[in-house]
Amino acid sequence: MTSQDIKKQLKEPHFWNIVLTGQHTEPRTKAMLEAKGIITWLPLAPVRRQWGRILKEIHTPVIPRCVFVYISNEERNTLQKSYRLLQPEVILQELPDRCNQNK
């Protein structure tokens, strides 16, 4: 996805959502969503694993079974037919209340 595609997509309002995937299918799901032109984010962490005498560093998802997507409401409706979607909690509304309590 090029920066021009991203700029074109951002003209309408978009929101971060979570696509739930099967176990160990996060990279494949991410690739399929990006092929459809959807902005995705999959946080990975390096982990060292040992198989016998072989020590390898692999990258595993930080949050298992979740791929973050930046989509519009229209894209959300079409993705819900194929994937299970969760919308993250909005914490911005709670932040001012918490800040006022600390004073």
N, C-alpha and C positions, 0 to 999 in steps of 0.2 A: 504494500500500500504506500503510495507516494504522499508527499506533503500536500499536493494539490487535492488529492482525494479526501484527505483529512479536513482541509479547509472547506471543501464543498459540503462535507457531512456536518460540520459544526455550525452551519447557517441556521439549522433548526435546533430546538432545545434537545439536549441529550442528558441521560442520567446513567450513573454506574449501577449495574445489576450484577448478580452472580448466577452463572450457569452451573448447575449441579451435573457432574459427570459420573461415569462408572469408575470403579477403582482402577488406577494406573492408566487412565485414558485421557488425562488432562492435556498432554502435548498434542495428541491426535485431534481432540476436540478444538483446541486453540487453532490448529492449522486449518481445520475445516471452516471455522468461523471467519478466519482471516481471508480464506479463499472467497467467501461471500462478501468481503469488503467491510467487515465489522472490526472496529478497534477493540483489541483484547489486551489483557495483562495477566500473566501467569508468573507470580513470584517464585523463584527457584532458589534453593540453598545447596551449596556444595556439601556432600557427605562422603566420607571415606568408608568403603565397604571392602571386605576381604573374602575372597573365595579361594580356599586352600592357601597357597603361598602368594597368590596374586592380590595386590592391594590396588584398588582403583578409586578414583574420585568421580562420583556421579552427581548429577544435579536432580534433586527431588523437589516436588512442590512443597512450599511452606504450609499451605492450607490444602490438605488432601481433598480431592473430588470437587474443587471449585476453580472456575475460570471467571475472571472479572471481564465484563463487556461494557462498552460505552455506547449505548444505543438510544434511539428516539422511541417515542411511544408506538409509532407505526412499526418499527423493527421489533419492538418487544412483542407486539401482538402476533407477528409472523413467527418469531422464535419460540413462542409458547406452544406452538403446534408440534415442534420437534424436540424441544428441550424443557427441562424443569428449571424455572427461573425463580430466584429470590431477589427481593429488593432490600439492600442494606438499610439498617435503621438510620434515620436522620438524627444526628446528634447536635447539629448546629442550633436547634431550637432549645436544647437543654443547656448549652454552654453559658449563655448569659445568666440563667438562674443559678448555676453553680458558682459563677464568679461573684454574684451578689451575695451568696451565702457566706463566702469566705471573708467578706469585709466586716 
